């Protein structure tokens, strides 16, 4: 996987985890759900990139 894309996707996942945790701590359900969504977005992009890399080799 390209290093830059991998880092970007991992950043989405980490950023989502922070949002989710902050939402849980403050009782803000909206922030918590946005965090979960961002984590899923990052995970999906990582999976897609790994599949592309697998097909290239």
C-alpha positions as CSV (number, residue, x, y, z in Angstrom):
1,X,0.0,0.0,0.0
2,X,1.3,3.5,-0.8
3,X,2.7,5.0,2.4
4,X,0.9,8.3,2.1
5,X,-2.5,6.7,1.5
6,X,-2.0,4.2,4.3
7,X,-1.1,7.0,6.7
8,X,-4.1,9.1,5.6
9,X,-6.5,6.2,6.0
10,X,-5.1,5.3,9.5
11,X,-5.5,9.0,10.4
12,X,-9.2,8.8,9.5
13,X,-9.5,5.8,11.8
14,X,-7.6,7.4,14.7
15,X,-9.5,10.7,14.3
16,X,-12.8,8.8,14.4
17,X,-11.8,7.0,17.5
18,X,-10.9,10.2,19.2
19,X,-14.3,11.7,18.2
20,X,-16.1,8.6,19.4
21,X,-14.3,8.6,22.8
22,X,-14.9,12.3,23.3
23,X,-18.6,11.9,22.4
24,X,-19.0,9.1,24.9
25,X,-17.2,11.1,27.6
26,X,-19.3,14.2,27.1
27,X,-22.6,12.4,26.4
28,X,-22.7,13.8,22.9
29,X,-24.3,11.1,20.8
30,X,-23.9,13.1,17.6
31,X,-20.1,13.3,18.0
32,X,-20.0,9.7,19.0
33,X,-21.8,8.6,15.8
34,X,-19.7,10.9,13.6
35,X,-16.6,9.2,15.2
36,X,-17.9,5.8,14.4
37,X,-18.7,6.8,10.8
38,X,-15.2,8.2,10.3
39,X,-13.6,5.1,11.7
40,X,-15.6,3.0,9.3
41,X,-14.6,5.3,6.4
42,X,-11.0,4.9,7.2
43,X,-11.3,1.1,7.6
44,X,-13.1,0.7,4.3
45,X,-10.5,2.8,2.5
46,X,-7.7,0.7,4.0
47,X,-9.5,-2.5,2.9
48,X,-10.0,-1.2,-0.6
49,X,-6.4,-0.1,-0.9
50,X,-5.1,-3.5,0.3
51,X,-7.3,-5.2,-2.3
52,X,-5.8,-3.0,-5.0
53,X,-2.3,-3.8,-3.8
54,X,-3.1,-7.5,-3.8
55,X,-4.3,-7.3,-7.4
56,X,-1.2,-5.4,-8.5
57,X,1.1,-8.2,-7.3
